[in-house]
């Protein structure tokens, strides 16, 4: 849940900043947003790394499932469900990254 909240918060910050940058009429206006853009970009990169780490962790669990006797089907299903969400979050975060440049 913490990761979900972090992804949501980061996406909202990035979207709001992108709107501000798009509405800025002058080069000076956009330049004034550069510090905030850098901080937001760093937060976005950090969140992408956290999601990637979590994906690696959940993928590593599959080797344990192969060796388990008996297989804990509920735990395996939970990992698959988590990976589906993580991959969606990863795609969303990666899609917004080029817009932050």
C-alpha positions in Angstrom: 0.0 0.0 0.0 2.9 2.4 0.7 4.2 1.9 -2.8 0.8 2.5 -4.3 0.4 5.7 -2.4 3.9 6.8 -3.5 3.2 6.0 -7.1 -0.1 7.9 -7.0 1.5 10.9 -5.3 4.4 11.1 -7.7 2.1 10.8 -10.7 -0.1 13.6 -9.4 2.9 15.9 -8.8 4.3 15.2 -12.2 1.0 15.8 -13.9 0.5 19.1 -12.1 4.0 20.3 -13.0 3.6 19.3 -16.6 0.3 21.4 -16.7 2.1 24.4 -15.1 5.0 24.1 -17.7 2.5 23.8 -20.6 0.7 26.9 -19.3 3.8 29.0 -18.9 3.8 31.5 -21.7 7.4 32.7 -21.5 10.8 31.2 -21.4 11.3 32.9 -18.0 8.1 31.3 -16.7 9.4 27.9 -17.7 12.9 28.6 -16.3 11.4 29.5 -12.9 9.8 26.0 -12.8 13.2 24.3 -13.5 14.1 23.7 -9.9 10.7 22.1 -9.2 11.0 20.1 -12.4 14.4 18.7 -11.3 13.0 17.7 -7.9 10.0 16.0 -9.4 12.2 14.2 -12.0 14.4 12.9 -9.1 11.3 11.7 -7.2 10.0 10.0 -10.4 13.4 8.2 -11.0 13.3 7.1 -7.3 9.8 5.7 -7.7 10.7 3.9 -10.9 13.6 2.3 -9.1 11.4 1.3 -6.2 8.9 -0.3 -8.5 11.6 -2.1 -10.4 13.1 -3.5 -7.2 9.7 -4.8 -6.1 9.2 -6.4 -9.5 12.6 -8.1 -9.2 11.7 -9.3 -5.7 8.3 -10.7 -6.8 9.8 -12.4 -9.8 12.5 -14.0 -7.7 9.7 -15.7 -5.7 8.8 -17.9 -8.6 11.9 -20.0 -8.2 10.8 -20.7 -4.7 7.4 -21.7 -6.0 9.0 -24.2 -8.4 10.9 -25.9 -5.6 8.0 -25.8 -3.1 6.3 -29.1 -2.2 3.4 -28.5 -1.8 2.9 -25.3 -3.8 1.3 -22.5 -1.9 -1.2 -21.5 -4.7 -2.5 -18.6 -2.7 0.9 -17.0 -2.3 1.8 -17.7 -6.0 -1.5 -16.0 -7.1 -0.8 -13.0 -4.8 2.6 -12.6 -6.5 1.0 -12.8 -10.0 -1.6 -10.2 -8.9 1.1 -7.9 -7.5 3.2 -8.2 -10.6 0.2 -7.1 -12.7 -0.2 -4.0 -10.7 3.5 -3.3 -10.6 3.8 -3.6 -14.3 0.9 -1.1 -14.8 2.6 1.3 -12.4 5.9 0.9 -14.1 4.4 1.6 -17.5 2.6 4.7 -16.2 5.8 6.0 -14.5 7.9 5.4 -17.6 5.3 7.0 -19.9 5.4 10.3 -17.9 9.2 10.4 -17.6 9.9 11.8 -21.2 7.3 14.5 -20.5 9.4 15.6 -17.6 12.5 16.3 -19.8 
